[in-house]
Amino acid sequence: MDPFAQAQAGLESLAAWLLAEVLTAPTLVQLPAVALTGAVAWLATRPLRRLLCGRIARAAAAHPEGWWGRHGGWVADRLVPLVAPAGWAAGLWVAVAVAQRLAWPHDVARVAANLLAAWLAIRLAADLLPHPALARLVAVAAWAVAALNILHLLEPLAELLDAAALTIGQLRVSVLGVIKGVASLTVLLSAATAVSRLFERRITRVSELSPRARVLFGKLLKITLVTLAVVVALTSVGFDLSTLAILGGAVGVGIGLGLQKAV
């Protein structure tokens, strides 16, 4: 089938699903209830957020060298604001339980609760990353994937993106493959950078090695990890690495010349 015709068929099936499952009277009626639950949760948790921030500030002022003095600002800025969405999710789960008992429609409330729970988990995990910009990018991407999965749209969207592809020789490049490659490369490069920095901090404490040897080992590890990250990312999109044999030899020569400055 032609890729454009397949993409059009995917869009038509998506539109039919929206009309049949989403844009219906029982579903639309639940939207104001979900919004009202969020407003109530925000108002109800406002005094609790103020109380928590006040206690954190007092604990940090009383023990500036202690745990609260070092991490109290992070807790107040990152964790305390999550109290409101956590209360919203709890309220939605209570509403879902009540609706199930009374045989009322509750699909929208259940989906909203799952989306909030996924967002809270992803936000907590992303806050552990050292770079705020990377944390936001990872949180948005992970939540988008989780939301599509919860809404049962991940598989149709993946098929649609995979249908939008170009064939260059024996290599098939699709939008889905490019997205996977970029995502895997971003994650692997971040992990490689973090591991290399940790190794460099540890190796500086080894007194048996000369400063030049420490720099050399640090550069070798970083180059190795970055190379592995690029190779794994290219492999994940189906790139034939045998075509990089000549280029790899040239890169190896360049790496060797660059390392000479560290010796």
N, C-alpha and C positions, 0 to 999 in steps of 0.2 A: 504493500500500500504506500502511496505517496506520503511523505512526512507531513506535508501541509494538510492533506486530507485527513490524516490520522489526528493531527492536532485539532482540526476543526471538529472532528467527531468527539474528541475528548472534551472540548468546550461545550458542545451541545449536551453531552451526558451530564456535565457539571451543572449546566443551567436547568436541566430537567430535574436533577436531584434537589437543587435549591427550591424550585417551585413545589416539589412534592413533599419535601421533608422540613424545610426551614420556613418558607414564607406561607405558613398556614395559621389559621386563627388560634388554635391551642398554643402554638409556639409564640406567637406575637403577644398573646395575653400575659405570658410569663415575664416578658422583658421589664415592664414597670415594677413587678415584684422583686426581681433581681436587683434593679437599681435602688429600690427603696431599702432593701436589705443592706446594700453597701453604704447608703447614707446613714442608716441607723448604727451600723458598726463603726463608722468614722466618728460619729458624735459620741457614742458610748465609750469608745476607747481613748477619747481625747484627754480626760482627766488622768487615765492610767499612764498615758505617754508623758504627760507633764510630771507626774509623780516619779516615774522611772528616771527621767532626765535629771530631776532635782536630786534624787538619791545618788545617782552616778556622779554628779558634780560635787556633792558633799564628800563622797568617798574618795574621789580623786584629790580634793583639796586637803583632806585629812591625811592621806598617805600618798604624797606625790611620787615617791620612789617605788610604791607598790604596784600591784597588777592593775588596779583601777586608775592609778596615775598615768601608767603607760598606755593602757588600752581603753580607758573610759571614753575618750572622744570617739574612737572607732565604734564602740558599742552604741553610743548615743546617736551617732550619725547613720550607722548602717543597720543596726538591729532593731532599735526602738521604733523607727517608722514602719517596720513590718508587722507591728502589733495590729494595726487597723486592717490590713488585708487578711491577716490570720483570723481576726474576729469575723470578717466578712465571710471567709470560707467556712468557719464554724457555724455561722448563722445559716448559710445555704445548706449545709448538711442537715441541720435541724429541720429546715423547711422541706428538704427532700424526704426525710423520715416521716414527717407529718403528712405530706402529700401522698406518700405510699400507703399510709394507713387509711387515708380518706379516699383513695383511688382517684386522686386529682392528677392532671398532667404535670410532670416535673422534669422533663428532659432538659429544658433550658437551664434550670437550676442545677441539675446534676453536672451538665457540661461546664457551667460557670464555676462550680466548686472544684472540678478537676483541673480547669485552667488555672485557677488561683493557687491550688496546691502545687501544681507543676511550676508556676512562676515563683512561689516562695522557695521551693527546693533549689531551683536553678539560681535564684538570686543569692541564696546563702552560699552555694558552691562557688559562684562567680566572684563573690566578695573576697574569697581567699586568694584570688590572683593578685599579684603585686601591682600591675598596671591598670589604672581605672579605665582607660580607653579599651584595652583588651578585654577587661571584665564586662564592660557594656556590650561589646561585640559578641562575645561568647554567650552572654545571657540572652540577647535578642535572637541570635541564631538558634540556640537550644530551645528557647520557648516557642519560636515559630515552628520548629519541627514537632515539638510536643503538642502544640495546639492543632496542627494539621493531623497528627495521629489521633488525638482525642476526637476530632470532628470526622474521622474516617475519610480524610481528604489526602492523606500523605501518599497512598498508593496511586490514586488517579493522577495526582500532580506529578509524581515521579514518572509515570508512563508518558504523560504529556511532555515533560522536559526531555525524556530520553528519545522521544520521537523527533524532536527538533535537533537534527544532527547533520553533520557534513562528513563525507568520506574523502580522505586525502590519501590516495594510494591504497595501502592496506590498513590505514589507521582510520577508525571511526570516532569522530569527536562530536559529542552531544552536549547540550546545555547541562544536563544532569551530571555528566562526567566532569565537566569543568568545575561545577559547584563542589562536587566531592573532592576534586583535586585541590582546589583553593582551601577548602575547609581543613582537609587533612594536612596540607602544607602549613597552614597557620598554626594548628595545634602542635604539630611535630616540631616546627621551628621554635615555638615558645618553650616546649619541653626541653629541646636541645640547649637553648640559651640558659634556661634555669639550671640544668644539670652542669653545664660548663662553668657557670658562675660559682656554683657550690663547690665544684672541684677546684677552681682557682683559689677560693678562700681557704680550702683545706690544705692545698699544696703550699701555700705561703707559710704555713706553720712548720713545714718539714725543714729543719735546719741543715740536714745532711746534703740538700741540693743547693746548687749555686743559683743566684737570681736568674741567670740566662737559662738554666735548665728548667726552672719553674715556668718561665715564660714559654719555653719550647713545648713542654708537656701540656700547658694550658691551650696553646694554639692548636696542637695536634688533636687534642680531644674535641675542641670546638669544631675544627674542620671535619673531623670524622663524623660527629653527630649531625652537623648540618648536611653533609653529603648523604648520610643515611636517611635523613628526613626528606630530602629532595627525591631520592631514589624511591622511597616508599610512596611518596605522593604521586610520582609519575607512574609507578606500577599500578596504583589504585585506579587510574583512568585508562589503563590498558595500553600504555605507551611501551613500545618495543625498545628495551634498553640496549639491545645489540647494536642499534644505530649510533649509540653514543661511544663506541669503542675508541674511535680516533679522537673524538673530542675529549674523552676521559684522559687519554695519554697527554694531550696538550695541557689540560687542567692540572695533571699531576706534575708536569714540568714547572708550571707556574707556581704551584704550591711549594715545590722544593726550592725554587728561587726566592720565594717570599720568606720561607723559614730560615734562610741563610742569615737574614738580618737579626734573628733572635739568638743566634749562636755566637 
